[in-house]
Amino acid sequence: MFKDKKFKVIGKSPIRHDGNDKVTGRALYGADMNLPGMLYGKVLRSPHAHARIKSINIDKISKHPNCKSIVTSKDLAKSPETTKEPMYGQVRISNVLASDKVLYKGHPILAVAAKSVDDAEELLDLVDIEYEILNSVTNVEDAIKDGADVLHENWKKSDDILDRNNKGTNIGTIEVYKLGNADDELKKSELIIEREFRTKTVHQGYIEPTNGTAWWRPNDRLTIWCSSQGHFGIRDSVAQVLGISASNITVIPMEIGGGFGGKLSAYLEPLAAILSKKSGNPVKMTMSRSEVLEATGPTSGSYQKITIGYNSQGIINAAKAQILLEAGAFPGSPVSGAASAVFASYDIQHVQIDGYDIMTNKPKTTAYRAPGAPIAMFAAETLINEIADSLGIDPVELRIRNVAKKGARRSDGVINGNIGAIDVMENIRNHPHYSMPLPKGDYVGRGISMGFCRNNSGISSVIANILPDGNFSLTEGSVDIGGSRTAIAQQFAEVLEVDVENILPQIGDTDTIGYTSNTGGSGVAFKTGMAAYHTAKDIKTQLIKRAALIWDTEDENVDYKEGVLYHKNDPELKLTLNEIAALLGDTGGPITGKSHINPGGQEGSYAANIVDVKVDPETGKVEILKVTAFQDVGKAIHRAYVEGQIQGGTTQGIGWAINEEYFMLDGQMKNNTFLDYRMPTSLDLPMIDPVIIEVFNPNHPFGVKGVGESNIVPPLGAISHAVYNAIGKRIYDLPINPEAIIRTINGKL
């Protein structure tokens, strides 16, 4: 609608509305909650990766004077396990508290409330539990071997299409995409390449630990304060776990110190609620860093086999992917996201993708920025680079020859809309970084890779009012991650042609705003921005009608421009927003606009990286020398935010590529602190140069696409490619850490 319009607010970088509070410490996060008579809860967790609970004796703890309340699995709703559940935010009751079996180290067994955290932790030592220790499986290949211990004995048998003679009981779900006939076309291919890839489990690494505070009042109303990516999702999950009506629960969103997909699920909130009900006091619970790493959802480790058929000109005619992703202790890995992304950057007529959701003795996985896509595209992009190198074709040129275009069908069935894949690659080809010489010296290399995320939409609600001084209050249902308050306010302000500083945005709780789906999938600027657009249009219409009423004229005789209402036929008659706001009480009452929508039309987002590295052949260290990150964002609403999103996602992708992993030994995570779980800091990286590409999305009034996810994808393949160009040998597994480098150089990997 506004493709060629010069915007007043959109595309600028105003100061964020919540910025002052956050940098001065006034912003309230979940762990900042303090209420009269508040107790503190702690969780007893399994020390074993896989074991039966033969008996639990809580006599000592329940009789102790410091114990104010205790919760076990008997206090939760009874719900039969199903054979399938949606990904990410859906809660699994036996993951909240184990009953007869623990499925990973850190699996919650019971929780206790006391007057202090120290008292609560000491009480946990009084619980006597007898375990029957079982063998554990902590990677997908072991989990599907013949004779592998199964996590859920009563699990529905999956189709044995892996052709490995396994019983299938650790296979949670299967995702199959077919386009054309890949098997027949591969037989016709002039050239074929096939490789296997493995990646490790990694965590989102958000700074603020998982938390939740609950107060179950005598009137049977439950109020929860927490830092999550969707307070409506938390409300519904708690209702399910406790077996109560969602209408009895109010969830108040606090500020959130990072999520990246990892704060969609309910972990502590149901436990705090029951502890509060039993004690009669509010109860606060906060995880330690080790608990976060061992007991909340990371993303999947994986095994993949990728096959691509092509000709001597590099034109791809067929491709196959077999993708096995860890689901953790319960089904629900991002295998769908992986399967949809693996070949999404290319126009391939014949594709088959078989994705498998494999249960292992690790925490149940959840979303992590572009869920599944980094894993799958690392494999595919590494193969694309290998094809280019083997044919002597520039890797950018090879991609342009095969790149996905508007109107082509993706392997998951989606018809590409106004996508920017080719725009991204042409920007790389023309960018100075791609043609500049590498630094002099040995073991220096440059790599490129593409990235994709299909992006999501969802239900969203926005309500706004004009205030007595002519400013606007704006209440939205989307939790603010990445500065979305201001980005939504900008879209609202653009319609009304006012400064964004005149908008006062806030996040409503579950009682004060209509249902809104989770903040995730790069959907907020799209869905909630569209709701804000329609809300502003509603208010603008009402303002025109009110001015017409005041002037006793028809609506069509009133014009609105830059916050001023004009009478078209009488230049002396005009009303500023401040002036008309003062008249509302005497002319019909307040003006309130609203929108409740579930829009379609979200487009996939494409990204790419150029990465230069230097490898130390003696220590194996990979030094990142230079990164240029390209992304089609549709339209950058808040330009500085968009640049920050690109830089942040790229940083996380770099960590995934060269450092991060769950180091497991006998089912135990051995690097369960930030000291040992190594994430990159500013000292490890150069300044990441973001390149914003704007390919308008016609399905959104301002052209918005998702911006927060596809940027994490390219670093994995680009660094793999750069390392190959530095050392002359390819590495097909992640992370590409010093051990992997040394073993590869020495020919042992």
N, C-alpha and C positions, 0 to 999 in steps of 0.2 A: 504493500500500500504506500509506503514511504521510501521506496527504493532510492529515488533520486532527490529526495528532499534534503535540504540543509537543516540539520537538527539544532535545536537550542540547547538541549541538555544531554541527549544521547551522544556517546562518543567522547564525552569530556571525562575528566577525572576529579570530581568534587571530593571534598573531605568526607569521609564516611561518618554516618550519624553516630555510630557507637565507638568511634575511634578514641575520643577523649576519655571516655570511661575506661576503656581497656588499657590505655597506656598509663593512666593514673591509678589503676587498681580499684576503681569504683565498681567495675562490672562484676556481677555476681555469677559465679559458676556453681555447678552442682555441689561441690564439696564445701562451698561457702555457707550453706544453709545452717542456721542455728535457731532452734525453737525451744521454748520453755519445757524443761523436763526431758530433754532429748536424750535418748539412749544410743548406743553404738553397737552395730552388728558386725560379726565376723563369721566367716564360712569355714567349716571343716572340709578339706578337700582330699581326694584320694592320693596316696603316695605312689600308687601303682598305675600302670598304663592299661591293665586289663585284669580284672579279678571279680570273683563272685563275693558278695557280702553274705557271709554265713550267719553273722549275728551282730547286733549293735546294742550296747548297754549304755543307757544315758542316765542311770540312777544317780551316779555321783554328781553329774552336772545339774540335773533337774532339782536336786535337793540343796545345792550350794546357794548360800545367801546372795552371792553376786549375780546369780542367774535370774534375769527378769523375765525372759521368755526364750523358748526354743522352738525351732521348726524342723520337721523331718518330711520325707516324701508322703507320709500319711496325711499331712495337712493340705496337700495339693489335690486339685480335681483329678478324678480318674478318667483317663482318656486312652483308648487303645492306640497302639502304634499303627500307623498306616504305611502303605508301601511307597508312598511318594509325598513330598511336600514341596511347596514353592521355595525358591532360593531366599537367602538373606534374612529378611526381617521376621519370618514366621517362627514362632517359638515352638520348641519341643519340650513338653513337660518333664520328661525324664532327663533332659539336659539341664533343667533348672535345679533339680535335686535327683540324684540316683536313688533307686530303691533296692533292687536285688543284685545289681551288677554295675561296676564302674568301668568306663570305656576309655578313659585317658587319664594321665596324671594331671591332677587339678580338677577332676570331675567333682562338683559339689555333692556333699552327702547330707549335711545338716548345717543350720546356722543358729547362732545364739546372740542375745542382746544383753548388754550390761551397761553400767554407768560410765565406763571408759573403754577405750580400745584395748588397753593393756589387760583389763579384767576379762574382756571377751576372749582375747587370745589365750589367756591362762585357762579359761574354762574349757576350751577345746581340748586341752591336754587330758581332761578327765574322762573323755569318751573312750570306751573300750570297743574296738571293732575287730572281728575275726574275718580274715580274707582267705579265699582260695585263689591263689595267684595263677593266672592263665597266660599262655603265650600271647605276645602282642605282634601286630603287623603295623608298620609305620610308613610303608610306601606302597604305591599302587601295584607294583609288580609282585611284591610278596603277597599282597592281599588277595590276588586272584590265582595264586598257584594251587595246584591240587594239594589237598590236605591242609591248607591254610586255616588257622583258627578264624571262626566267624564271629562278628560282633553281635549279631542278632539271630539267634537260632531259628526263630519263627519267621524270618524274613521271606517274603515271596520270592520264589525262584525266578531269576531273570533268564531271558533267552540266551542260550550259549552261543552267541554269534561271535565271540572272541576266538572260537575254535582252539581253545586251550584245555578243553575237557574239565574245566572247573565247574563247581556246582552253582556258581553264580550268586551265592548268598551274601557276598560282600559287594555286589553290584547294586547300587541303589536305583539309578535310573539310566536310561539310554536315550541319547539324542541323535537322530539320523537325518541328514540332509542329503538330498539327491537332486542333481540337475543334469539332464542328459544321461549319457551312459559312459561313465569314466573308465570302467574296465575295458570296454571295447575300444575306446579311443586311445587308451594308453598302449594297446597292442599296435596301433597304427602310428604311434609317435616315432619320429626320427631319432630322438634322444630321450632318455629317461634318467632321472636322478632320484634316489631314495636315501633318506637318512633317518636316524633315530635321535631323539632329544630327551633330556631329563632336566627338570628344574626342581628346586627345593621349596619347601614351605616358607613363606615370608609373612610378616605382620605389617599392618598399616603404620604402626609407630607413632600414633597420636600422643601428644605430650600430656594431656589431661587424663588421668586414670578414670576408668569406668566407675560410676557412682549412682546412688539413688537414695532419696529420703522419702519416707512415707509416714503419714499420720492418719490412722483409722479412728475417727471420732465416734463418740457414743451414739450419734444419730445414724450410724452405719454408712457415713460418707467417707470415702477414702480419697485423700489428696496426696499426690506424688510430685516431687520436684526432682528433675534429673536433667543431665546433659545428654541428649540423644539426637538422632537425625530424623526423628518423627514422633512427636508426642501422641498423635492419634494411634500410631502403630503400637507404642508402648501401652497406651490405655487398653487397646483391644487384646494385646498379649497378656497383660495382667488379668484381665477379665477371664480369659480362657484358662490360665493357669490356676486361678483361684475359684473358678466356677461361679462367678458372680456377674451381675449385669454391668455392662460398660457405662450405663447411665449413672451408676453409683460412684464412678471414678472421675476425678478431675486430675489431669496431668498438666503441670505448669512447666513450660520449657525454660531452662536456665541457659546462660551462655555456654557455648561448647568449645573446648580447647582442642579441636581437631577431631575428625571422624573418618573421612576417606572411605566410607562404607562400613567401618567397623563398629559404629554405634547405632545400628539399626535394630539390634535384638535386645530383648529384655533379659538381663542377667540377675541383677540385685533387686530390682524393684519389687518383684513378687515376694521375695524373702523379707525385705524390709516391711512390706505391708502386713504379712502375717505376724511378724514379731511385734509390730505396733498394735495389732488387734489384740494379741494375747497379753501384752504388757499394759496397754492403755496409754502408752506414751509414743511420741514421734520417735522414729528410729532412722539413723543415718548409717549408710554403708558405703565404703570406698575401697576399691581394690588397691593392693600394692602393685608395683611394676611387675613383679614376678607373676602375680595372679593374672594380670592383664595378658601377659605373653602366654601363659600356660592354660588359661581357662576361657579366654574370649576368642572369637573367630578370626583366625588368620586367613590368608588365601591359600590356594592349593599348591602342593607339590604335584609333579606331573611326569608322565611318560608319553611321548608322541612319536609316531612314525608318519613322515610326510613323503609323498611321491608326486613328482611333477613330470609331465611329458611335454616336450617342446621341439622346435626345429632349429636349424643352424642359424636362423635369423633371430632366435630368442623368442619367437611367438609361442605362447603356451596354449596347448590344445586340450589338456586334461590334467586333473589333479585329484589326489586322494589324501585324506588325513584320518589317522586313527589317534584320538585324543583321550587319554585316561587322566582324570583329575581326582585328587583327593577330596573327599567330602568331609573327612574327619569322622567323628563318631556316629553321625546321623546323615542321611542323604540330604543333598542340597548344595552341591558345588556349583561354581559358575560355568559349568560345561556348556550350557546354552550360549553364553556370551563368547566363549572360546570358539565354539563351532561356527557361530555367525561371523566372527571376525577373521578367522584364519586366512581366507582367500578374498576377503571383502575389498581389498585394494585393487583387485584385478578383474578384468572381464574375461572369465573362463567359461566356455560353453558346456563343459562336461566336468562335473565335480561330484565327489561322494565324500561325505564327512560322517564318521562314526564316533560319537562322543560318549564316554562312559563315566559315570559318577560312582567312584569307588570309596567304600567306607574303610577307614583306618583308625588305629588307636591314637588319635590326636583330637584336639578340640574341633568341634563342628565348624567348618569354614563359613565365612560370610563374605560380603562384598569387599573388594579393594579396588578402587579407582579403575574404571573400565574393566569390570570383572571378567576374568578369563582371557581377555584380549591380549595382554602383554605376554602371557604364556604361549598362546597359540601363534601369535605373529612373530615372536622371537624365532620360532622354528621355521615358519614360512619365509620370513625375510632373510634369514641366514641362507636358506636354499636359493632364493632369488639372487642374492649376491654371489653365491657359488656358481650359478648358471652364467651370470654376466662375466665373471672372471674367467670361466672355462672357455667361453666363446670370444673373449677379447672385446666385449661390448661394454661401453660405459654403463655403470649400474643405473644411473638416472635415465639414460636413453632406453635401456631395457624396460624399465618400469613404464616409461611413457608409451612404449609400443604396446603394452598390455594393460594399461591403467583403466580402472573402472570409470565409466562415463554415465551421464544422465540417460535414463531410459533402459539401461541394461538391468538384467535380473541378477540379484545376488543369489548365492547358493542357498540361503535361508528363505528364499522366495520373495524377498522385498524388491520392488522395482525402484531403482535409484531415482531420486528426485534431483534437485539442483545442487548436486554434490560438488565438492571442490578438490577432488583427488588430483586431477590433472593440473589445476592451478597451483597446488602445493608443489608438485614436481617441477613445473616450469619455473617457479620461484627459486627452487634449489638450483636449477641449471643456470639461472641468470644471476645468482647471488655471488658476490666477490669471494666469500669464504670457500666456495666449491672450487674455484680456480686458483686461489692463492697457493704459493709454495708451502709445503710443510716445513717446520723447523729442521735445520740441518742436524744430522746425526743418525745413528743406527736405532733400530727398534722404535721407530716413529711411524704411525699409520693413521689413515683417515677412513671413516666408514659412514655409510648412510643407511637409513631404514625408514620405512613408512609405518604409520600407526592408524588405527581406526577404533571408533566406539560407536555402537548403533544408537546410543542415547535414548532416553525415556521421556515420557510425559506423565500425565496422571491427573487426579482430581485436585483442584485448588480453589481456595476461597479468599476473597478480599472484600473488606468493608472500609469505607472512608466517609469522613464528615468534614464539612467546612466549619471552621472554628470562628468564634466571635471576632477575632482580629484578621480574618481573611486567610489564615493559613489552613492547612489540612491535616487531620489525623488520618493515618493509614494503618489498618490492622490486617495483617496477613497470617495465613496458616502455616507457611513454610518456615522451618527453623533456619536461622541465619548461619550459613557456613560460607566462608569466602567473601563476606560483605554483601550478601544478597539483599539485605535491608535497603541499602542505598541503590543497588541496581534496579530493584523493583520500584523504589520511589522515583528514580529517573524516568522510567517508562510512564508512570503516572503523571509526573510533572510535564513530560513532553506533550501529552495530550492537552493539558490545561495551559501550556505555554507559560509556565511559571518556573522560578528557580527551585532546584531540588531542596535548597535550604528552607523553603516554605512548606516542606512536607515533613511530618513527624511520624516516621514509621515505627511500628512495634509488632511483636509476635504475640498473637492471641493464644490463650490456653484452650483446652478442649471444650470448655463451656462457653467461650466468648466468640468463637469464630467457627465457621462451617468446616466440615471434614476436609482435610488436606492430606494428600499422600506424602510419603517420605521425601526428605531432602536427599536426593541421590539420582544417579543416572544422568547427571547434567541437565536436569529437567526444570529447575526452579526459575531461571531467567526466562525460560520458554513458557511454562504453564502459568506460573504465578505472575510473570510479567504480562502475559495475555489477560489474566484476570484483572490486573491493575489497569491495563489499557481500557477494558470494557467498563470498569468501575469509574474511571475518569470520564469516559464518554457519557455514562449515566449522569454523573454530576454536572457535566457541561450542559447536557440537555435540560436538566432541572434548573440550572442557573438562567438559561435563556428563557425558560417558561416563567420563572419568578420575575425576571426583569420585565417581561411582557405584561405580567399581571400588575406590577407596580406602575408601569407606564400606560396601562389600559390599551394595549395594542395586540396585534397578532404575533405569534412566535416568529414568523418569517420576517418580521420587521426588526428583529433583534440580531445583532452580530456580536461575536465574541472574538477578541484578539488580545493575546498576551496579558491575560488576566483582567481585561476591561470589557464591560458590556456596553455596546453602542446602539443607539436608535438610528436605524439606517436613514430615516426620513427627517430626523431632527438632530443635527450635529451638536446641539446644546445638551442633549440628554445622554449621559453616560454614567456608569457606576463601576467603581473599582471593586475588587473582591472584598476589601475592608468595608466599603460602604454598603454593599448589598448584604454582607454578613450581619451588619448591625440592624438591618431591616427584617431579617428572617422571622423573628418572633412575632411581628405584627402582620406578616403577609403569608402565613400558612405554616410556620414552624420550621424546624431544622431541615437541612438538605443532607441526605445520606445516600451514598451510592454503594452498590454492591455487585459482585459477580461470583457465581459458582459454576465452574466449568470443568470439563474433562476433554481437552483439545487433542486432536490427532495432528498429524503433519510434522512431527519432529523428524529432522534429518540426521543422518549419520555424520560424524565429524571425522575429518582426515587430518593427519599431522605427519611430520617427518623431521628428522634430525640430520645434521652433519656434525660428526664428532671426531676430534683429533686426540690421539692418545700417545703417550710415551710409556714403553714397558721397560722395566729394569730386569734384565735377564738373570741377575744374581738373586734378587729378593722376590721377584715375581710381582712386584707392585705395578699396578696400572695407574698412571697419572693422567688425569683428564686435562688436556691443554686448552681446548676451545670447543664450545658447543653453540651451534645456531639451531634454534628450534622454530619450526614453521607450523602454523595451524590455521585451517579454515574455521572461523568462528561464526560465520553468518554475518552478524553485526556486533561489533564490540560496544556494549552498552556503557560500561565504565572501563575506559582503556587501561588504566593502571591496574585494575583488578584482573583484567584479562591477561596482561603481561605477567602479573604475579602468579596466576593460575598456571600459565605455560611454564614459568620457571620452577614452580613448586612441583608440578607433575614430572617435569624432566629430572629434577633432583631425585625424586623417589625412584624413577626408573633407573637412574645411574646406580643408586644404592642396591637395587634389585639385581642389576647386572654384575656388579663386581664385589659386593660385600655380603649382602644379607642372606641369612638362611637359619632355619631351626636346626641346630646341631643336636641330633638325637642319638642316644646310646641306651640300648635296652628299654626303649619306650620313654626315656627321660630326656627332657630338654635341658641341655647343659649350659646354654648361654641365655639364661632367662632374666638378664638385666641389661640395661642400656650400655653398661660398661663392656659387655661381651657380645650383645646383639648390635653389631656395628652399623650405624646409619651415617651417611655423609653429613658433614657440617660445612659451614662456609669456608673453613680452612682447607677442605678437600677439593674445592671446586673453583673454576674460574667464573667470572660473570657470564651467566647464560643469556645469550642474545635472542630475544623473542621476535619473531616476524609474524605479524598479524595479517592474515589474508581474509578478505571479506567477500564471500560468495553468498548472496542474498537468499534467505529461505522464504519463498513466497507464501508459506503457510503460517507465517507469523507477521503481525502488523509492522514490526520493526526489523524483520529479517533474521531473528535470533536462531542460532543453533546452540547446542551444548558446547561448553568450553572447558569443563573441569576434568575431562577424563582421557581423551585420546592422546594427550601430551605425555602420559606416563609410558606409552607403548614403544615409541621409536628407540629410546636409548638402549634397550636390550639388544636389538639386532644391530644397531649402529656401532655399539661398542664391540660386539662380537666381530663385526666386519673390520673395524679399525685395528683390533688386536691381531686378526689374521694378517692384515697388511703390514703390521709391525714385526711379527715374528715368523710369518710364512707358514703357519700351521693353523688349522681351524679347530675351534673348541665348540662342541655341540651341546654342552651342559652348562647350567648356571648354578651358582655364581662363578664368574671367571675371576676367582680369587688367586692369591699368590701361589697356593698349592697347585691349582689347576694350571697356572702358567708354567711353573717349574716342571711339572710332570709332562706337560705337552712339549716343552722345549727339549726335554730329555728323552722324548719318545716313549713315555710310560703311560700315556693317556690316549 
